[in-house]
Each structure stands twice: as C-alpha cells, then as structure tokens.
C-alpha cells in the first residue's frame, strides 16, 4: 500500500469522524459512535474542553488557589494528597471523584490515620468538609469497603470516630452542638455551657540563650518580645530556653474538657515540656500542643525551647573580603557571582526578622461530647 492510498484512507476516516470541517472554527465537534469527537487547532483549548467534558477530579465549593491536590489510584484504594500552601486557614468543602465510600484521613505530619466521620455521598462522588491549618498537608484514602455509619452534618469544631458506633465531637465555644447521621432526617443536639474563656499564661519568664560563638546569657523577660529588639540578643541565632511557673485555678480543669496550649506567635520553631512531660514540636502556625494529660490545678512548670533562623547571626557579621574577590576571579556576569551577591547581601543587613516566643501564650479549653450513631 503506497503513500497516496494511506492518505486517501486517512482523509476518509477524518471525514467520517468529523464530517465537513470549517476552516476557521478553532474547535470542531461531531457526534461519532456512542460519543463525540473534538478537533482542536490549538493545544491551549485542551484544558477548556477537558473541563467541559470531564468531571473535575477534585472540586472545591469555593475557589481557593492555595489548596492543591494529587490523585493516585490503586487496585483496591484511591489516594488524594491535599495541601494548603498558604499561611492562612482554609475552610472549604471538597468533592472527590470516586465511587468508594469508606474514607480515611492520614496526617502527613504525625503519621496518624483515622476514619473520616463527616462526609456526604453524592451522585458525582464523595463530599468532605475541609479545614486545613496553615501549610498543612493530609491524605484522604478511599477504600473498597462497605460504607460505614457516619455523619453528614455538624457544627462541632472537630469530630472523630470513637469506637464502633460512636463519634467524639469537640467544641471550643458554649452553645448548642448538633450532629446529623446519614439516612436520618433529624439532628441530635446537646447544650454546652460554663466553658471558660482562654486562660493567658503570664509572669516573669527566665530565658537562657546559648549557641555556637555566643556565650551563655540568662535574662528575665516580664513581657514577651522579639530577641531582635534587644541589643544583646539582636544577632542571636540558635535555641533559647524559656521557663515559667504559673498557677491554674481549680475550676478550669473538669472531666471531659480538652486543654490546648497555644503559644501564639513563634519565630520560628518550638519544643515544649509541661511539668517535665514533652508535648511535642511545632515548626509552623498554629503552634498548638494538647496538654490535657499533663496540666494540673495549682502550680505548673512550663519550658519552651525556641529556635530561629541563621539570618540574625549573619546580619551581625561584616561583609567578608572574598565577596568582592569573586567578581575578579569569575567575571562580571555568571551564576556563581549572582549567588554570592545574594549571600553577601545578608552580611550586616539592617532589617532582620523577629525571633523568639512572642505569644500570647494561652490555655484554650474545649468540651468533648460523645454521640452514639
């Protein structure tokens, strides 16, 4: 078969699929078989057509550019990676294009996995309320197992499956808390009252600074502020230890009440001990620690170790002699020179970021409520 015959057959197939093709139309559509064929003259039109013809793999109720996702399919499961790339909370509702009706939430930071307690099965997939912290990433894992009993609606701040046929709801405010179980028309409600306001931890902090080429320095800090505000710690880069003993009134701690230590603003990472018990590490907002197990009425001892960035130390150094010699050796324009220019610009920089524990440091209380479903 020659080239002419191949060309003739190709033209016949194109005519059969697309019919008469207008010369000026950028997009040509034609019914063919059980579906439709689309001819594009420019690949820039491809995303528009795909969005028109295919249901989105992951669809947010409200547009949110910082929320991104990846989707992978396995033999018996589907995995969605969802991340918040911004420094702000993202609250939304997401529709996942899947027919699987059992879903788990995997925490990318802690490695913990748990069944998702609140979702709605729709014709186009599964809808889940999203509440992502700044820079938080999670995995949603959908499995080929029977749809479990679950909620479709609640105003609780957090909901977790708490054993067979039970959910544990948490709320940080007084008022009516409700849930609605799938396939049930009526809400179930309970009243939360007497939940105390956040308790601010104040006092004279003992702060110890010690790092490479920085002699040990201990100072008292009645009011939390940035290290860069003081001349003796302005160019400190490393880890400082904050220590404080504080009193908690007896009435604040009651059974069924969750207690969270909120450090407020931290520049940049923290590690916390309460009454000699490690509560964990935080390296991004919000700097929260669940201290329910270790907080007690009366005297409590809090230790917070805060580490900042190297820029504060570098800003206190003089511009090195080699910075100018780089140009002499490598010329006026190349990648290496640009890299050295950026690095050397930090030496002696007048504007440096804040550092340390800035607060306010508070204990935040929430009520835990168990519902049978």
N, C-alpha and C positions, 0 to 999 in steps of 0.2 A: 504494500500500500504506500503510495507516494505522498509527498507533502501536500499536493493540491487536494487529494482525496481526504486527507486528515483535516485540512482547513475547511473543506465543504461540510464534513460531518460536524465539526465544532460549531460552525455557523448555524447548522440545523438544530443542534442541541440548544444553543443560545436563544434562537427564535422560539423554540418550543417552550423554554422556561420563561422567557421574559416578553415574548410577543414583539410588538413594534417598540423599539427603544427611541424615545425622543432625544434629539441630540443635545438639547440644552438643559434637560432636567438633571439636577445633581443626584437625585435619589429616584430610582425606578423600582416599583413594587408590582408583583404579579402573583396571582394565585397559581399554585402548582401542586398537583397531587393533593395531599391532605393538609398542606400548609401554604406557606408563602415564601417566595424568593425575593431578595432585595439586592439590587445592584447599586453600589456606591462608586462615585467617581473620585471621591477623596476620603482618605482614611480618617480625617478629622470628624467626619459624620458618624463614624462607627460607635463611639460611646452613646450618642443620642439614640441610635437605632437599638442598641442593646438594652438601654434603659426602657425604651418603649416596648420592646418585645419580651423582655425577661423580667421576672420579679427580682427586685434587689436581694442580694444575698443577706444583707444586714441593713435594716432601715430604721432610722431614728424618728420618733414622733416630732421632735423639734430639731431643726438643723443645728449641728454642733461640729464645727471643723476640728476642734481638739480631740474628738473621740474617733479613734481609728480601730480597725479590726483586721484580722486574718482568719481564714476558714480552711480547715482541713477535714477530709472525710476518710474514715477507716472502714473496715468490714462491718463492725458492729457498733460504731460510735461516730460522732462528729464533734470536732473541737473548734470553738471560736475563741480567739485571743482578742480581748477588748482592752484598750488602754486610753487613759486620759493624759494627753500631752501638755496640759496647761497647769498653771499654779492655782487654779480655782476648782471648787467643787463642780461636778457635772451631774445634775439630776435630770433624768430623761426616761423615756420608755422605748425599748428596742424590740423590733420584730425580727426573729431569727427564722430564716427559710429552711425549715426542717420538719419532717413528719414524725420524728422521735419525740416522745412525750415524757421522758424521765430525764431530768437535768441536774447536774452537779455544778457547784461553784468551787473552783480551785483558786486559792490565794497565791499569787505569784511571789509574794514577799515572804510569807510564813510557811508555805507548803501545805497548809491545811485545806482539806476538802470536805464539803458538806452538801447535802441535798438542798436545792433551791426550794423555798417554802411558798413563794408567791409567784405565780405565773398564770397566763391565760392561753388556752389552746384555741387558735383561730383557724379559719379556712386556709390562710396563706402561711401558717407557721405557728411559732410559739412566741408570745409577747411577755417580756420580763421587765419590770421596773429597774432602771439603772440608778445607782447612787455611788458615783466614783469620787474618791478623795483626790486631791491634787497629785498628779503624776502616778496615780495608782493603776496597776495592771492586774487583770483577772483572766481566768479561763472558764468558759462555760462548756461543759462536756455533756452532750446529749447521747443517751443510750437506748438500745432496743430492748427495753424492759417495760412492763405494764405501767401505765400512768398511775402514780401514787396519789393518795389523798393530799390535797394542797389547798392553799388559799388563792383567791383571785383578787382580793381587795383588803387593804388595811391602812390605818393611819399611824401605826407604830413606827418608831424610828428604825428598829431592827427586828427581824423575825428569823428564827432558826428552828429547824426540825429538832424536837427534843424527845427522841424515842418514838416507838410505834404509836401512831395516832395522837401525837401531841406536838404543839408548837410553843416556843418560848418567845414572847414579844417583849420588847424593851422600849420604854418611852422616857424622855427626859423632861417632860412637862406635865403639869396637872391637867385633868380633864377626862373626857370620855375616850377610851381606846376601843376600837372596834375591829372585827375581822369578818370576812365572809368566805365561806368554804365553797369550793367548786361544786356545782349542781345544787346549791342551796340558795333560796331567794332572800332569806332574812339574814341580817347582820347579827353578830353576837357582840355584846358590849359589856364593859366594866368601867367603873369610875376610879380614877387615880387622884388622890388628894394628899395634902401635907408633904408633898415632895419639896425639900428645901432648895433654896437658891444656891448657886455655886459658892463654895467657901474659898476665899482668897487666902493664900499662904503668904504671910508677910513676916518680917523680922530682920535681924542683922545677920546677913549671910557671911560666913567665913569662906573666903575664896583663895585658893592656893594655885599659883602659876609656876610651872616648871617645864622647861623644854630644852632642846639642843641649843647650846650657846646662849641660854637665858637662865641666869641664876634664880634659885628658888625665891619666890616673893609671895608673902601672905598678907592679905589686906581684908578689912571688913567693909561690907557693902550694905548699908541700910536700905538703899533703893537700887534696884537692878538697873544697870545701864551698860552701854557698849564699852568694851575694852579700848576701842579706838578713841574714846572721849577723854581718856587719862593719858598723860604723857609717859608714865612709867610702863604702861601696857599697850600703848598705841600700836607698836610694831611686834606684838607677841603673836606668834603662830605656833599652835600646839594644842595641848589639852589642859584645861583648868578645872579644878575640883571645887564645887560649891557644896557647903554643908550648912544645915539649919535644923534646929529642933523646934517643933511647933506643937501646939495643943489643939485637939479636936473635941468639941463639945459632945457629950454622950448621946444626945438626942439625934445627931445627924446620921448615925450608923444604925440601921434597922435591918431585920431579916428581909430578904428579897430585894434589897437595894444594891445596885451596882455602883461602884465608886471608880471614877476615872481621873487620873492625874493629867491635867492639861498644862503643859509647860509654856503655852503661848508662843512667842517668837523665840526661836533658837537659831543662832548663826554659828556653826552650821549643823553639826550632828551631836547627839546626846546619848549617854548611857546612864541609867538611873538605878539607884538602890533605895528601897524604903524599909526601914527597920532591919537593915542588913540583908534584905532579900532583893535579888536582881529582878527588875521588872522589864528589862529589855533595852533595845537600841532603836533610836529613830534617826533618820537622815534626811527626812523631808517633811513638809507640812502634811497634816497636823501632827504635832508632837504629843501623842496621847499614849498613856500607859494604864492598863487595867490593874488597879491596886486593891481590888475588893478583898483579896485573900490576906493582905498584909497590913492594911490600915487598921488602926485600933483607937478606941476612945482614950483621951488623955494625951500623954506625951508620945510623939512620933519623931523619928530621925530620918531626914531626907538628905541623900547625897546625889548630886547631879554632876557628871563629868561632860564638859562641852569641848568639842574640837572645832577649830575654824580652818580657814584656808591659808595657803602659803603666801598669798599676795601681801598680807600685812607685814610679814617679816621682810620680804623682798623690797617693799616700799621704803624701808628704813635703811637700805644699803645704797652706797654710792654707785654711780654708773661705772662698770668695770672698764679697764683700759682696752681689753680685747674687742669691745663692741665696735670701736672705730677702726681697729686694725682689720676687721673682717672685710670692709669695703676695699682696703688696699690690696688684700690677698685675692679676693674673689670677684672684684669688679663692682661696677655701679648697679648692675641690674641682674639679679638671678634669684632663684627661690630661696637659697640659703641666706642671702642678705635680708630678704623680707622677713624671714623667720627670726633672725637676730634683732631686727629693728623692733618687732613686736615684743620680744622678750626683754630687750634692754630698756624699752619704754617704761616698764614697770618699776625699774630702779628709781627710787626717790619720788615715786608717784604721790602727789599731794592728796588725792581723793582715794580713800580706801574704804572697803565695805565695813559695816558694823560687825561686831563679833561678840560671842558670849551668850549667856542666858539673859534675855530681855524681858520675858514674861508677858503679861501677868501669869503667875503660877497659881492654879486653882484646882480644887477638887470639885468635880461635876458629878451630880447624883442622878441616877436613873432607876426607874421601877421595873422589875421583871414580873411578867404575868404569864401564867401557863394556861393554855386553852386545849381542850380535847377536840379533835376533829375526826 
